[in-house]
Amino acid sequence: MLADVKGEGAVNHIRITNSAVTVRQLLMRIYFDGQTSPAVDVPLSDFFSNADCSEYRRISSMVICCNPRKGFNSCFEMPYFKGFRIELENIGTSDASIYYRIDCEQKKIPPDTLDDVSPPMPTANELEII
């Protein structure tokens, strides 16, 4: 477990680097507000838009930054009302060391904030193929 925070606020920044041989062997799960199913459940490198770290691919945007040697940064603001939990699971056969920092801010979140956080994804039936 990387974080287990109670209260109301927002995750502002996640920075993480690791020594995993295969970066997709580390799964990141983020739970909000006591939910039993994760809101995020992806390989760590996929979350940071860098699924294949076999060669360095620089990404520098307002919300994601990937630096040399697997220096991953996320600046997505992720609000929560009751708390959040972040877990990392190694499903690979080799050990991995990690260094991380998670910045969050305790603050009042307006009730309508989450209306824009997770727009519903279209299903295959709703997609129009052109």
C-alpha positions in Angstrom: 0.0 0.0 0.0 1.4 3.4 -1.0 -1.2 5.6 0.6 -4.3 5.3 2.8 -5.7 8.8 3.5 -9.0 9.6 5.3 -10.9 12.9 5.0 -11.9 15.2 2.1 -9.5 16.7 -0.5 -7.7 15.9 -3.7 -4.6 14.0 -4.8 -2.5 16.6 -6.7 0.7 14.9 -7.7 2.1 11.4 -7.9 5.8 10.8 -8.6 7.2 7.3 -8.8 10.2 5.5 -10.2 11.0 1.8 -10.0 13.6 -0.8 -10.7 11.2 -3.4 -12.3 12.7 -5.3 -15.2 9.4 -5.4 -16.9 7.5 -2.2 -16.0 4.1 -3.7 -16.8 4.6 -6.2 -13.9 3.6 -3.5 -11.4 -0.2 -2.9 -11.2 -1.5 0.4 -9.7 -4.9 0.5 -8.1 -6.6 3.6 -6.8 -9.7 3.5 -4.6 -11.8 6.5 -3.6 -14.3 7.0 -0.8 -14.3 3.5 0.6 -15.2 1.8 -2.7 -14.4 -1.9 -2.9 -13.6 -1.8 -6.6 -10.7 0.4 -7.8 -11.4 3.5 -9.9 -8.0 3.0 -11.5 -6.6 -0.5 -12.1 -3.8 -0.5 -14.7 -0.1 -1.4 -15.1 1.9 1.4 -13.6 3.6 2.4 -16.8 0.2 2.6 -18.7 -1.1 5.1 -16.1 1.8 7.4 -17.0 1.3 7.0 -20.8 4.5 5.0 -21.2 3.5 1.3 -21.6 6.8 0.2 -23.1 9.8 1.4 -21.3 12.2 -0.6 -23.4 13.5 2.7 -24.8 13.1 6.2 -23.4 10.2 8.1 -24.7 9.9 11.6 -23.2 6.4 12.8 -22.4 6.0 16.3 -21.1 2.5 17.7 -20.7 0.5 19.6 -18.1 -0.7 16.4 -16.4 1.9 13.7 -17.3 5.6 13.8 -17.4 8.0 10.9 -18.1 11.6 11.5 -17.5 14.7 9.3 -18.1 15.1 6.1 -16.1 11.4 5.7 -15.4 10.8 9.0 -13.6 7.0 9.1 -13.8 4.9 12.2 -12.7 1.2 12.7 -12.7 -0.5 16.0 -11.9 -4.1 14.9 -12.4 -6.2 16.4 -9.7 -8.2 13.5 -8.3 -10.8 14.7 -5.7 -12.2 12.5 -2.9 -14.9 13.0 -0.3 -14.1 10.3 2.4 -10.5 9.3 1.5 -8.4 7.4 -1.0 -6.1 4.4 -1.1 -3.3 3.7 -3.6 -1.9 0.1 -3.9 0.9 -1.3 -6.0 1.1 -5.0 -6.7 4.0 -6.8 -8.3 2.7 -9.6 -10.5 6.1 -10.3 -12.0 8.6 -13.0 -11.1 11.4 -10.5 -10.2 11.6 -8.1 -7.2 11.2 -4.4 -7.8 12.2 -1.4 -5.7 10.2 1.8 -5.8 10.6 5.4 -4.8 7.4 7.4 -4.6 5.8 10.6 -3.4 2.1 11.3 -3.3 1.0 14.9 -2.7 -2.6 15.5 -1.6 -4.4 18.5 -0.1 -7.1 18.4 2.5 -9.8 20.8 1.3 -13.6 21.1 0.8 -14.7 19.6 -2.5 -17.8 21.1 -4.1 -20.5 18.3 -4.5 -20.7 18.8 -8.3 -16.9 18.4 -8.8 -17.1 14.8 -9.8 -19.5 15.5 -12.6 -16.5 16.3 -14.8 -14.0 13.8 -13.5 -15.2 10.5 -15.0 -17.3 11.0 -18.1 -19.1 7.8 -19.1 -17.1 5.9 -21.7 -19.1 5.0 -24.9 -19.8 1.3 -25.4 -19.2 -0.4 -28.7 -22.9 0.1 -29.5 -22.6 3.8 -29.1 -19.5 4.2 -31.3 -20.1 5.3 -34.8 -17.6 3.8 -37.3 -16.8 6.2 -40.1 
